[in-house]
Amino acid sequence: LLDRPRLIDRIRNLIVAPDRAHLVPFMTTWADRELAMRLGIPMYGADPKDIHFGTKSEGRKLFARAGISHPAGAEDLHSLEDVVGATMRLLARSPDVDRVIVKHNDGVSGFGNAIVDVTGLTPDAERTDAVKERICSMTLNENAGTIDDYLETLAVEGGIVEALIGGEDLPSPSVQMRITPLGAVEVLSTHDQILGGESGQVFMGSRFPANPEYSVQISRSARKVGELLAERGVIGRFAVDFMMTRTDDGWQHHAIELNLRKGGTTHPFLTLQFLTDGNYDEASGHFLAPNGQRKFYVASDHLVVEGLDRFTPQDVLDVALMEDLHFNQATQTGSVFHMLSALPTHGYVGVTSVGDSAAEAQDRYNTVVSVLTKEAEAAR
């Protein structure tokens, strides 16, 4: 776009009310900022000069300043030696840690995360080689390349190492927020993330809203982070991710990431808002339609069904119509499909299944999976 000034002129001429228009990038860059300036409209999103607040290293620093719990670890690491040293110091402080996680500063949706098994290691100086050996054999996400590739990216982006929260019941909720141009901090929603991939670190989808046992608790902590960002002049959407652990007194939350952008939970939530004209209530953690009915959904932008790549977008919509899967405006329940253009190339599709209870939303999502699986098998 920036190389096509005549096209930018055409777009500018289509903006009939510049004082009521703004540019909304998914993830702001210097190019987006330049485009907004050439169009003569504001950009609603974090200024690229503030994007560093969304890195893993700066996120940990903000969690510390906000006084909210986050895993023990270290930030601003750029080499294998940095990671080894940080891991040694972590083991010295917390000898019971059996796994640590290394993250690239700019990793998205779990890509850039690598898990290191440090079971049985001690922080003694003579064990440095053993720690280094474990790190060099860390578990990478699929398509991440080799260890050398991973370390090369680390040298450029920087990264962190921190203790991997362990346990049997480990939900990973997130809080979506925004800062208005006037500096007001707003909690928009909470979600329980659905994670997958070989390491269990890749974002696959979400359930809305987050578990009511902790949704209000994590919103309060996320708001503290939002207030710090607002003080620094940041605006736009962002999210704070947490890991939850059970204690005798209830749930304990641990902040793990700050994403200064839209995310995989943005579009399903906006879909629910547009379809129902409802709103999320921060105080209760519930989403209420205008008639007072609570709404729930299960969403994924990566629903994979073997053989689905043989379908066109229209095929999926026809199946949804025949099987009565579509969203019903009268009942305000049902499923909405998106990312249909990914079908022929990648064989997956996005879906948001809305219900009047968490169980109904899950049932509707499961029905979509079942129907598409049956149709794909028939096609094969």
N, C-alpha and C positions, 0 to 999 in steps of 0.2 A: 504493500500500500504506500509506504513512504517513498518508494521509487516511482510512483505514478501520480504526480501532482494534479493532472487533469481529472483523474478519478476521485481524488480527494475533493476537488472543486465540486464535482457532481454530488458527492455525499453531503458536502456542506450546504449545497443549494436545496437538498431534500429536508434539511432540518428547519421546519417552518417556525419553530419557537425556541431559539437557542437558549433563552433564559429559563426554559423548562426542560432542557435536555442535559443528559450527562452520559459519559462513556463508562461501561461497567465491565472491566476485564475479569476473566476467571482468576488470573494470576498476574499482577501488574509487573510490567517491564518498562525499561526506558523507552522502548519503541511505542508502547501504549501511551505513555506520557506525552511523547512527541506528537502522536496522532491527535490526541485530545487538544493539544495546543494549536495545531494546524487547523483543526475543525472549529476552534474557538469555543469549546465547551469544557466544563470541568470533568475530571476523571474521579469516579467514586471508588476508591481503593487506596491501599497504602502507597505513599509516594515511594518510588524505587530506592530513594536514599534511605528509607526506613526498613527495607526488606530484610536487612540483616537481623532484625529483631525476631524474624521467623525461623532462623537457623536453630539447630539443636543446641549449639553452644550458648547463644544469647537467650534461648528459652530457659535453660537451666539457671542462668544468672537472674532472669526475671522472677523465676519461681523462688529463688533464694531471697530476693529483695521483697517479694510479696509475703514471705514468711509461711509459704505453704509446703507441705511435705513433698519431697521428690527423692528418687533413689540416690544413694551414695555414688559418687563418681567424679569425673573430671572432664573439662571441656577444653577447647582450643588445641586439639591434637592434630599434628600434621605428618607424622611419620610412624613407622613401626616402633622405633625407639620410644616415641612419646606414648604410644599405646601400652607398650611393655612397662614403662615407668609408672604410668597411671594405674595400671592393673596391680602392680606390686604395692603401691601405696594403698589402694583399695583393699587388698587382702590383709595388709597390716592393720587397717582400721576395723575391718569386718572379716575375720578369719573364717566365719561360717558360710561365707558366700561360695556357692558351687558353680554358678554360671554368671558371666558378664555379657553385656551386649555392646557391640561397637556400632556406631551410627555415623554415616556421612552427614555433614551439616545440612545439605540441601536434599536429602533423601525424601521421597514422596511415597505415601501409601505402603510403607514398610520396605520399599526397595532402597538399598543402601544400609540395611541392618544386617549384622552378622553376629552369631552367637558363639561364644567361646566357653568350652567346658574347663573349669579351673578346679575341679574336684581333686582334693588331695594335695594341692599345691600350697606352699608356704612362702611368705614374702622374704625369705632369707636371700642374701646377696648371691649365694652360690646356686640358687634356684632360678636365676634370671634366664638362663638358657632354656630351662623347662617351660617357663612362662612364655618365652618367645616361640618355642616350638608349638605350644598349644594355640597361640594366636595365629600362627602361620597355617594351622589346619582348621581354622574356624569355619563354621557352617555358613555358607553364603546362600542368598536367595537364587532361585533358578534364573538363568540369563544374566547373572551378575558378572560372568567371566571368571578369570583366575584370581588368585590371591594378589598377584602382581598388579592386575588391572584394578582391583579394589584399593590397594595401597596407593596406586597412582592417582586415583580420584581423591583419596583422602589427602594427599599432598596438596592438591589444588583447592579443594573445598574446605578442608579441615573437618573435624568431627569430635565425637565424645566417646567415652566409655563409662558405663555405669552398671551397677548391680542389676541383674535380671530378677524382677520380682517373681518369686516362686510360690507354689501352692496348688491345690486341686481346683478350687473354685475361684477363677481369676477373670471376672468380667472386665472389659476395657471400654468404659463409656467416654463420651466426649461432650463438650459444651460448645455450642455455636453462638457467637456473639457478633455485635457490630458496634462501631463507634461512629456516631453521626458527625457531619461537618461542624455541628455546634459543640462537639466534644462530649455528648451524652453517651454513656455506656449502657447497652441493652443486651440482655440475655434473650436469644431468639429461640433456642431449642436445646434439648439434650437427647442423645442417642446412645444405645449400646452397640458398639461396633461388632461386626461379624468378621473375624480374621481367619485367614487360611494360608495356603502355600505350604511349602515343605517345612518352613520354620515356624509357621503359625503367626507370622508377622505382617502378612499382606492383607490390606483392606479389601474385603469382598462385598460388603453390604452393611446394613444397619437395621436395628429395631427402634422404633420411636413410640413413646418417649423412653428415656432410660428408666431403669428400675426405680420405682418410687421410694425404695428404701434408702437410696443415696442420691437421687437426682437433685434435690434441693441443696444437699451438702456440697456436691461438686460445683453447683452453680455459684455458691457463695465464694468459693476459692477462685474460680475462674474470673469472677467479677473483680477481684483484687488485682489480677493480672491485667484486665482490661483498663482499670483505672490508672495503672502505671503506664500503659501504652498511650492512653489519652493525655496524660501529663506531658508526654513526649511529642504530641501533635499528630499521632497516628490516627487515621480514619479507615473505615471500611470493615469488611467482614473478616473474621478470624475464628479459630477454634482452639480449645485446649483439650488435649487427650489425657486420660488418667488410666491407671491400673488400680483395681480394688482388691483388698484382702480382708478376709473375715477375722474378727477378733471376738473376745468374750463380750465386748461392749458394743458390737455391731460391725459396721464397715469402716475400714481405714482407706483413705484415698491417697494416691501418689501421682503427682503430675509428671508426665513423661515427655510431652511434646507441645509446642506452640506452632500452629500453622497459620501464617499471616496471609490468608487467601481464602477463596471459596474451596469447598472440598466435595467429597463424594456424598455428603449428607445434605448439601445445599439444594440441589435440584429436586429430590423427592419431597423435602419439606416445603419448598415453594409450590410444588405441584399440589400438595395437600391444602395449602393456604388458598390457592387459586380455585380449587374445586369446591371447597366448603365455605370459604369466606370466614374461617375461624381464626383463632389466635392461641398462642402458647402463653400460659400463665406461669410466670417464674416462681411465684410464692407457693403454688401447689404442685408444680411440675406436670400439669395436665394441659392437653390441647382441647379446647372447647369450641364446637360449632356454634353458630348463632342460636340454635335451639337448646343449647346447654348440654348436648350429647358429647361425651368424650370420644376422641378419635385416636386410632393407633394404626401403625403400618409396619410392614416388613419390606425392605427395599434392597435391591442389588443392581449394580451396574455391570455385573459380570456373571449372569446366569448362563452357565455352559451346559449344553445338551448335545451329546454326540449325534451328528447328522443334521443339526440345525442349520449348518452352512449351505444345505441344499434348498433352504426356504428363502423366498423373497420377503421383504417387509410386508407386502400385501397378503402373503400366505399366512403369516403370523396373525395379522389383524382379522383375516377371515376365520381362522381357527378360534380366536378369542370371541368372535361374534357368534359362531355356531355353538360354542360351549358355554356361552353366557359368562365369560370371564371379565368383560369390560366393566369399567366404573359406571355405576348406576346413579344418576343424579338424584333420583327420587329417594333412594335409601342412603345415598352418599357412602356407599361401600363398593368394593370391586377393585380391579387392577388396571393400571395404566402402563403402557409399554413405551419404552424410549430407547435411544441408541440403536434403532433398527438398522441403520446403515452399516453396523458392525457385523450383521448376519453373514453376508456372502464371503467376507474376508476372514473373519475371526470365529464365526460360529457361536457367538454369544449375543445376548440381548439384555437390556435393562428392564426392570419391572418394579413397580411400587404397588403393593397390595394393601388396601385400606379396609379396616374393620372397626366395629364398635367396641372391641375388646382386644387385648393382646393375643388371646387364643384365636379369635376369629381372623385377625390379620394374618397370623401364621398359617392357619388352615387355608386361607385363600391363596397365599403364596405357594404352599405345598401343592394345591390343586393345579396352579399354573405349571409348576415343574412336572407334575404327573401327566397333564394333558400334552404338553410339548414333547415330553419323552415318548409318549405313546405315538404321537403323530410322526415324530422323527423316525421311530422304529418302522412304522408303516411305510414311510417314504423310502427307507433303505431296502 
